[in-house]
Amino acid sequence: MDKTAIRDAATIILIRDRATDPRILMGQRGAKAAFMPNKYVFPGGAVDLSDNDIPLGKPLDPINETRLAEDSQRAPSAIAIAAIRELWEETGQILGTPALWPDAPESWGAFANHGMRPDASNLKFIFRAVTPAGRPRRFDARFLMADADGLTTDPDDFTDAEDELSHLHWVPLREARTLDLPFITEVVLAEVSARLGGKTPPDTVPFFRNNDEAHLVTRLAGKSPLGD
């Protein structure tokens, strides 16, 4: 695989205690990681080809499906599946809906053993960013926000997590910028704070293209009267 090619990716931002003292789930990448070593990040990773074939137990809502489809060669469901899969792999947390899944692929076997199928109905598409040129790996990442109330697992239990992220914990949103963060994560945190203060989705989704000297944030369209 060409490491310089831009790969589609999905990142998930879980929010806890939204109405009181919001916290977000983050972990630290390893010191030897090729991409963003030592940085605190949200769970996420590349969209795999197999993500196209995984059925959703509950679909995305229409506005988020429409926005994820804009300017994308990926099916919105595949991006949602990647976000749910990465959350499961990196944290052991499940966004699922109760349902039998006897024909689940082997890679989803442990997820299915919990009696769940992936549930995308809680996901909100809030940001998109492309990794700058010159990095060892480049991603076209969609950032999806979800409320921790939608988890079917204990939000404090990370025993099923793989070892890609360490120091998994719920970070108070007001303290998150004190961590060693990638620049784009700081930008996304500002968007998260803004979204928490609103009751309806904004008219557009920010897109940080990283393809010009000014690194301007443009806006993806997608007006909707639907509530958040």
C-alpha positions, 0 to 999 in steps of 0.5 A: 500500500502506498503510504503517501496516498490519502486514505479515508478515515473516521474519528469518534468523539464520545461526550459524557456528562454533556449537560453538567461538566462535559468529558471526552474519551481520549487516549495516548498514541505510542512513542513509536507510532508512525502517525502522531507519536505520543499525542493524545487523540480521539479513537479513530483510524482508516476506513477499511475496504471490509467496512463497506460490507458490514450491516448497520443495526441502526442507520445514520440519520438523514442529515448526517448521511447526506453530509458524509456523502458530500464530496466523498467516494465512500459510502456514509455507512462505511465511514460510520462502521469504521468509527464504531469499529475503531471505538470498539478496537481501541477502547472496548466500548460498543455503540450497538443495538441489541440484535443477533448477528450469527453471520458476523465476520470473524473480526466482529465476532467479539462485538457480536458476542455481546448481542449487538449490531453496530448502531450509527443513529447516535453519530453526528458529523461535525468536522472534516480534515485532510492531513498536511502534505509531507507527513508519513501518512495522510488521511481524509478524516471525518470526525463524528460526535456521539453521546456516551449515553448511547454506549451499551458497555460500561464507559469506565471499563476498557478491559476489551481495548487493544493496545494502540492507545494507552492512558484511556480516560475521560478528559474534562473538556475544559482541561483537554487543551492542557494535553499534548494534542495534535493541532487539528485536535485543538481545532476540533475541540473548539467545534465540539464546544460550539456544538455542545452549546447549540440545540440544532445542527449548524448549516455547514460542517467545517472542512480543513483541507490543508491544500493552500498556504492559508490552511483555510477552513471551508464549509460543507453544505447541508442545511436541515431543519432536523434537531441535534 
